[in-house]
Amino acid sequence: MADRGEFSSRFGFLMAAAGSAIGLGNIWGFPTNAASNGGAAFLLVYLVLVFGLAWPALMAELIIGRHAQANAVRALQGLARGPFTRRLGTFVGFAGILTVSLILSFYAIIGGWMLAWAVEAPARLLGLDAVSSWLRTDAVPRNALFDALFMGLTILIIMAGVRNGIEKWGTRLMPSLILILLCLIAYVLTLEGAMDGLAAYLIPDFSEALDPQLIINALGQAFFSLSLGVGTMLIYGSYISQRESLSTVGWMVAALDTSFAFLAGLLILPAMYVALASGVEIFDADGALVAGPGLIVVVLPALFDTMGGAGGFISFAFFILMSIAALTSSISMLEVPVAYVVETRGISRHRATLGIGMLITVISLTIVANFGVLFDSVVTLTTEYSQPLLGLFFAVFVGWIWHRKGVLEELQKGHAGVEHTLFWKWWPFYIRYICPLAILAVYVQLLRG
Ligand code: TRP
C-alpha cells in the first residue's frame, strides 16, 4: 500500500477535521436555515439532531476509517461478511465518492464568489473602480474564473499531502478564522438593528419545531455540516494516530463545528437586520427571508457599503474568512476521490490530484454556465437525498455488519477503559437502532415531499 501519512498531533487532526466540518455550511447555510425556519426553533431541533444523530454517525465513520486504514471503498469492503455486504460496501463507497465530487463541484462555485469578493475590497480601496465593479457583477466569466481559481488552490493543497498540506493549513487557518469571526460579531452587535436580528435568532417560535420540512432541513444541514456520509470523515479518521481516543476527538469535532455554526448565527442574523435597518431588502414580497445561494453576496456587501471607510476593510476580512473556511472544507472533499485512486490504482498523489481536480473543475464550470438549471438540483440531490442515505448505510455497517468486538477493540486503542464509559454504554445501541430508524423516518418524509 502507498505511504499513507498521518496527522502528527491531536491538535493537527482536530484543526483539520474541524476545518473540514466548518465551512460555508456553518457560516452561510446554518444561519440562513435558522432564519427561515423560526430562528431558535431551528437551533433547538438542529442541536438535538447533531448530538442525537449526526455525532453518532460521525463516530461510525471515524472508527471505520482508523480501523481500516484505507479509503471508504476498501474500508467498507473489509468489514463485509459475505458477497452481498461486500458489494453493498463497494456501492456505498463509490456512491460517496461520486456524491462528494458533485458536492465539491457546487461548493467551488460559492467558494469562488468568496474569493472574488475578497479581491474586490482591496481593488476598491486602491481606487481600481472598473476592476471592482467587474468583480461585483454576478456574471459567467467572473464566476468561471474564480471557480477555477478556487479549484486550483484546493488542488495545490491536496497535492502537498496530509502533513504538509491538510494539517499545516488547518492548524494555521482555523485559529485565525475564529479570531476574525469574534471581532466581526463584536463589531456588528454595536450597530443599529442588530438586536432585532439577535432576537430573531434566539427567541424561539416552538410552534415550528415539529414542522417536517424544518426537520428535513435540519438533518440535511447537520449531515452537511459534519461532512458525513461520503467518506470524508472516514478518510480523516484513517489518518488519526492509534494513540488518540476516538471518542474524545469525535466529540470535540462535533462541539467545535456546532459552536461555530452558533457563532456564525450571531454574526449573520444581526448583520442581516442591520442591513434591513439601512434599507437593504432581506425579505421578499411574501415576507419570507431572501435565502438561496445569493444571500451572502447580496445582503452583506450592501451592509459593508453602508459602513463608510471601514466597510472595505471589514468586507475584506469577512470574505477572506469565508474563503479560508471554504478551502479547509474543499480540501477534505477532494481528498476522498484522491485517496481512493492513490491507494487502489497506485497512481502518484500528484497525478491523481491533478487529474481528478481537473475533472471536477470541468463539472463545476458546466454548472456555472448553466447555473439556473443545474445548481439547485445538484445541491438537493447530493445533500438532501444522497448524504443522509449514505450515512444510514455507514450506521448499518457499524451497527449490524461489523462485529461488536471489533468496534470495541478499535475504540480501546488510545483510550483504555472506554468500555466503562457512558459512550460505550449507549452508542452501540444508538448506531444500531436509533440512527438508522430516525434517518429512515426523515427520509420517508422527504420522499413523500
Ligand atoms: N462541512 C462543510 C461545511 O459545512 C462542507 C463539507 C466538507 C462537506 N466536506 C464535506 C459536506 C463532505 C459534505 C460532505 O461547509
Residues whose N, C-alpha, C, O or C-beta is under 5 A from the ligand:
A	BS01	LIG	S20 A21 I22 G23 L24 G25 N26 I103 F223 F224 S225 L226 S227 L228 V230 T232 S329 S332 M333
